[in-house]
Amino acid sequence: MTVQSLMLLSCVRKYPTVGFFFLIYRLQCALAYHHISSIQNVTRTLAFFLKPQGTLLIADIAKSDNSEHLFPDQYAHIVAHQAGFDEGDIRNAFDAAGLQLVKFETVATLKMHGKDISCFLAQGTKQELS
C-alpha cells in the first residue's frame, strides 16, 4: 500500500447515507513530507479531498545552509528530501494542486542527529470552485 493510500484511508470516511466522500476542512501533515518522493502527487491527492476554502497545513524541515547532510547515509532509502524544503518547493507543490500558499514561516528549531534544524509551517487554502 502506498503512502498516499494510507494517508487517504486515515483521513477519509464514507458519507453513510449516499456513499459520497466527506470533503475535509483541514488536513495536517507533520514531519512526513521529507519522506515522500513526490510531494506534488501527495499534495494534489490531499487537496482533492479539501472543501473549497479548506486548509492544508504542512510542518517539515526547512532548507538551510547546513541541511544537506542532516541524515546519516543509512537513512537515504527512507528520506527522499534529505535537505528539507524552501518556500519555493512548497509553493510549487501547492500551485500544482490548486492551493494558494497563505503562509510559510519558520516556527521551531530542533536537534536532529546532533544538528540544529529549522522547521517550517506552511498553510495552503483551496480555491473556490468557479
Buried (B, 14 or more C-beta within 10 A) or exposed (E): EEBBEEBBEEBEEEEEEEEEEEBBEEBEBEEBBBBBEEBBBBBBBBBBBBEEEBBBBBBBBBBBEEBEEBBEEEEEEEBEBBBBBBBEBBBBBBBBBBBEBEEBEEEEEEEEEEEEBBBBBBBBBBEEEE
